[in-house]
C-alpha cells in the first residue's frame, strides 16, 4: 500500500502554514497537531457578517463581502465539527436566523448567487444573471442548508423543517439527470439527517454517484468528480464505489503530493487575473488540506 512520505507531508504542511489562509492553518493544527479547536471557531468568525451569514471570500471564487447562503453553508460545514463549543453555538444560532431571513419562498430554498456578487471579482460561474430569477428549487445549496436547519432545529423559528425535508427528498428522488455540485449537497444532507431520512435517499445517491463519477485516472487532472470527491473516509462509501478506484485515486493524490508538495485547483477563472492569483493560492491551501485529511482517514500517511 502506497503511503505519503514524511518529506511530502512536510512540504504540504509548510505550504499550509506559510502560504494558506489562517483558517486552513488552524484546521490543520487541530486535525494533525492537537491544536486548539477554539482557534478554528475564531478563524471562521472572521468571515461572519452582522446579519449572521458568512461572506468575505470564504468561498474563494467570489470576493463579494456580504453574506450569501453559499458562503454560509461553508461556514456551517466547518462549525458542525465543533458545535459543542459555546462560541460555535452562538455563530450557528445566528446563521440559522440569517438562513430564515434569506429564504426565498418563491423557490422554497436559497438561490445559487445574487446580483451584488457581480460588483466584485469572481469566477465566471458565479456571475448573476436574470436566468437565476427563473430557477425553481435547486439542491445546490438548498439541500445542504436544509440539513443544517434539521440538526440545529432548536434555533429555527419561522421555517417548517419537516416540510423542507420532504420537498428536498421529493426533488432528489425525481431526478433523472444529476448535476454533480447538487449531488454533493445531497450527500452532505445525507450525513446530517437521521436513519429514517437516509433510507429514503441512499438508492438515489448511489444512482447519482454512479452516473457522475469519473474513474478514468487520465482525466483526474481536469475538473471532474473523482471517487474521493464523494467520500472522506472508508466508512462513507455507501455508494458502491469499487475499492480499486478508491485505491487508485488515493495513489494518484499521493503521487501529486510527492511531485508538487501541494494539490492545486483544476480550474481557472479566465478573468480578474490578479485576484485569481490570490484565489488560486487560497484554493491550493484548501485542496491540500482536504487531501491530507482524506489520506489520514484512509491510513495513507
C-alpha positions, 0 to 999 in steps of 0.5 A: 500500500502506497503511503505519503512520505514524511518529506511530502507531508512536510512540504504540504504542511509548510505550504499550509502554514506559510502560504494558506489562509489562517483558517486552513492553518488552524484546521490543520493544527487541530486535525494533525497537531492537537491544536486548539479547536477554539482557534478554528471557531475564531478563524471562521468568525472572521468571515461572519457578517452582522446579519449572521451569514458568512461572506468575505471570500470564504468561498474563494471564487467570489470576493463579494463581502456580504453574506450569501447562503453559499458562503454560509453553508461553508461556514456551517460545514466547518462549525458542525465539527465543533458545535459543542463549543459555546462560541460555535453555538452562538455563530450557528444560532445566528446563521440559522436566523440569517438562513430564515431571513434569506429564504426565498419562498418563491423557490422554497430554498436559497438561490445559487448567487445574487446580483451584488456578487457581480460588483466584485471579482469572481469566477465566471460561474458565479456571475448573476444573471436574470436566468437565476430569477427563473430557477425553481428549487435547486439542491445546490445549496438548498439541500445542504442548508436544509440539513443544517436547519434539521440538526440545529432545529432548536434555533429555527423559528419561522421555517417548517423543517419537516416540510423542507425535508420532504420537498428536498427528498421529493426533488432528489428522488425525481431526478433523472439527470444529476448535476454533480455540485447538487449531488454533493449537497445531497450527500452532505444532507445525507450525513446530517439527517437521521436513519429514517431520512437516509433510507429514503435517499441512499438508492438515489445517491448511489444512482447519482454517484454512479452516473457522475463519477469519473474513474478514468485516472487520465482525466483526474487532472481536469475538473471532474468528480473523482471517487474521493470527491464523494467520500472522506473516509472508508466508512462513507462509501455507501455508494458502491464505489469499487475499492480499486478506484478508491485505491487508485485515486488515493495513489494518484493524490499521493503521487501529486503530493510527492511531485508538487508538495501541494494539490492545486485547483483544476480550474481557472477563472479566465478573468480578474487575473490578479485576484485569481492569483490570490484565489488560486493560492487560497484554493491550493491551501484548501485542496491540500488540506482536504487531501491530507485529511482524506489520506489520514482517514484512509491510513495513507500517511 
